[in-house]
Amino acid sequence: MNKKFFLIFGLVLLAGLSRLIPHPWNFTALGAMALFSGSMLNNKKWALTAPVLTLLWTDLILGFHITMIYVYASVVLITCLGFWAQTSKSKIITSSLLGSLIFFMTTNFGVWFSQNLYAKTFEGLIQCYVMALPFFENQIAGDFFYLAVLYGAYFSLKNLKPFSKSYSST
């Protein structure tokens, strides 16, 4: 494994910290880290593993919940979007919006299906989606913000040279 792999994998794991610090609802790096992982890691197995491991270690701290399978499934799907996006700016922006939509649709379906908050009817499903719209805005904003942070950090750090300890004595 090379330095690029460890840098990307490390940034994805570090991005998981956004779930542990105080933040507005859904304003986390979840979608961004999945898309970044899928677009930047050449090995698809590791690209899928990085965000899932990140979810797992943060869920160990935050606690497990009934809709976890929907969160994990959406993160896997968003990572797969990254395979398509690669490093094309327009595809990454499109994939970020699609990823936010996938997360919104999948996780809110999970809320409707798994919990007794809404009637188990089509109208109940629509009500669940309508009630979740304020969270969707934060999802989109968080995804764009953290994509900029992840790509910015990657391109800033990838060529960074360690400091040399060779000093000339005077």
C-alpha positions as CSV (number, residue, x, y, z in Angstrom):
1,M,0.0,0.0,0.0
2,N,1.3,3.4,-0.8
3,K,1.2,6.9,0.8
4,K,-1.8,8.0,-1.4
5,F,-3.9,5.1,0.0
6,F,-3.0,5.9,3.6
7,L,-3.7,9.6,3.1
8,I,-7.1,9.0,1.6
9,F,-8.1,6.3,4.0
10,G,-6.9,8.4,6.9
11,L,-8.9,11.5,5.7
12,V,-12.0,9.3,5.5
13,L,-11.5,8.0,9.0
14,L,-10.8,11.5,10.3
15,A,-14.0,12.8,8.5
16,G,-16.0,10.5,10.8
17,L,-15.2,12.8,13.6
18,S,-17.7,15.2,12.2
19,R,-20.4,12.9,13.6
20,L,-18.9,13.2,17.1
21,I,-18.7,17.0,17.4
22,P,-21.7,19.2,17.9
23,H,-23.3,20.0,14.5
24,P,-26.6,20.9,13.0
25,W,-28.8,17.8,12.1
26,N,-27.3,15.9,9.1
27,F,-24.5,18.4,8.6
28,T,-21.7,15.8,8.7
29,A,-19.1,14.4,6.4
30,L,-21.0,11.1,5.9
31,G,-21.9,11.5,2.2
32,A,-18.8,13.4,1.4
33,M,-16.5,10.8,2.9
34,A,-18.3,8.0,1.0
35,L,-18.1,9.9,-2.3
36,F,-14.5,10.9,-1.7
37,S,-13.5,7.3,-0.8
38,G,-15.2,5.9,-3.9
39,S,-13.7,8.5,-6.3
40,M,-10.2,8.5,-4.9
41,L,-9.4,4.9,-3.9
42,N,-8.6,2.7,-6.8
43,N,-9.3,-0.5,-4.9
44,K,-13.1,-0.8,-4.7
45,K,-12.9,-3.1,-1.7
46,W,-11.0,-0.5,0.3
47,A,-13.1,2.3,-1.1
48,L,-16.2,0.6,0.4
49,T,-14.4,-0.5,3.6
50,A,-13.2,3.0,4.6
51,P,-16.6,4.7,5.0
52,V,-18.2,1.6,6.5
53,L,-15.4,1.2,9.1
54,T,-15.8,4.9,9.8
55,L,-19.5,4.5,10.4
56,L,-18.9,1.5,12.6
57,W,-16.4,3.1,14.9
58,T,-18.5,6.3,15.3
59,D,-21.6,4.2,15.9
60,L,-19.7,2.3,18.6
61,I,-19.4,5.7,20.4
62,L,-22.8,7.2,19.4
63,G,-24.8,4.0,19.8
64,F,-26.7,1.7,17.5
65,H,-30.2,2.4,16.2
66,I,-33.0,0.7,14.3
67,T,-32.4,2.5,11.0
68,M,-28.6,1.8,10.8
69,I,-29.0,-0.6,7.9
70,Y,-30.5,2.2,5.8
71,V,-27.7,4.6,6.7
72,Y,-25.0,2.0,5.9
73,A,-26.8,1.0,2.6
74,S,-26.9,4.7,1.5
75,V,-23.2,5.2,2.3
76,V,-22.4,2.1,0.2
77,L,-24.5,3.4,-2.7
78,I,-22.8,6.9,-2.4
79,T,-19.4,5.2,-2.4
80,C,-20.4,3.5,-5.7
81,L,-21.3,6.9,-7.1
82,G,-17.8,7.8,-6.4
83,F,-16.6,5.0,-8.7
84,W,-18.4,6.8,-11.5
85,A,-17.4,10.3,-10.6
86,Q,-13.7,9.6,-10.2
87,T,-12.0,13.1,-10.2
88,S,-14.2,14.9,-12.7
89,K,-15.4,18.1,-11.0
90,S,-18.8,18.1,-12.7
91,K,-19.4,14.4,-11.9
92,I,-18.4,15.0,-8.3
93,I,-20.8,17.9,-7.9
94,T,-23.6,15.9,-9.6
95,S,-22.7,12.8,-7.5
96,S,-22.8,14.9,-4.3
97,L,-26.3,16.1,-5.1
98,L,-27.4,12.5,-6.0
99,G,-25.7,11.2,-2.9
100,S,-27.6,13.6,-0.7
101,L,-30.8,12.5,-2.4
102,I,-30.0,8.8,-2.0
103,F,-29.2,9.4,1.7
104,F,-32.4,11.4,2.2
105,M,-34.7,8.9,0.3
106,T,-33.1,5.7,1.8
107,T,-32.8,6.8,5.4
108,N,-36.3,8.4,5.6
109,F,-37.8,5.3,4.0
110,G,-36.1,3.4,6.8
111,V,-37.6,5.8,9.4
112,W,-41.1,5.3,7.9
113,F,-40.7,1.5,7.5
114,S,-38.9,0.7,10.8
115,Q,-40.6,3.1,13.3
116,N,-44.2,3.9,14.2
117,L,-44.0,7.6,13.6
118,Y,-46.0,7.6,10.4
119,A,-48.9,5.6,9.0
120,K,-47.8,2.7,6.9
121,T,-49.5,4.1,3.9
122,F,-48.3,6.0,0.8
123,E,-49.5,9.2,2.5
124,G,-47.5,8.3,5.6
125,L,-44.4,7.8,3.5
126,I,-44.9,11.2,1.8
127,Q,-45.5,12.8,5.2
128,C,-42.2,11.3,6.5
129,Y,-40.3,12.8,3.5
130,V,-42.0,16.2,3.9
131,M,-41.2,16.3,7.6
132,A,-37.5,15.5,6.8
133,L,-37.0,18.3,4.3
134,P,-35.2,20.6,6.8
135,F,-32.7,17.8,7.3
136,F,-32.2,17.5,3.6
137,E,-31.0,21.1,3.3
138,N,-28.3,20.4,5.9
139,Q,-27.4,17.1,4.2
140,I,-26.7,19.0,0.9
141,A,-24.7,21.8,2.7
142,G,-22.7,19.3,4.8
143,D,-21.9,17.1,1.8
144,F,-20.6,20.1,-0.2
145,F,-18.7,21.6,2.7
146,Y,-17.0,18.4,3.6
147,L,-16.2,17.5,0.0
148,A,-14.3,20.8,-0.2
149,V,-12.5,20.0,3.0
150,L,-11.6,16.5,2.0
151,Y,-10.4,17.3,-1.5
152,G,-8.7,20.5,-0.2
153,A,-6.9,18.5,2.5
154,Y,-5.9,15.8,0.1
155,F,-4.5,18.1,-2.6
156,S,-2.8,20.2,0.1
157,L,-1.2,17.2,1.9
158,K,-0.3,14.9,-1.0
159,N,2.8,16.8,-2.0
160,L,3.8,17.9,1.5
161,K,7.4,17.0,2.3
162,P,8.4,16.2,5.8
163,F,10.8,18.7,7.5
164,S,14.4,17.9,7.2
165,K,16.5,17.7,10.3
166,S,19.6,18.8,8.6
167,Y,20.5,22.2,9.8
168,S,23.7,24.0,9.1
169,S,25.5,25.1,12.1
170,T,26.8,28.6,12.3
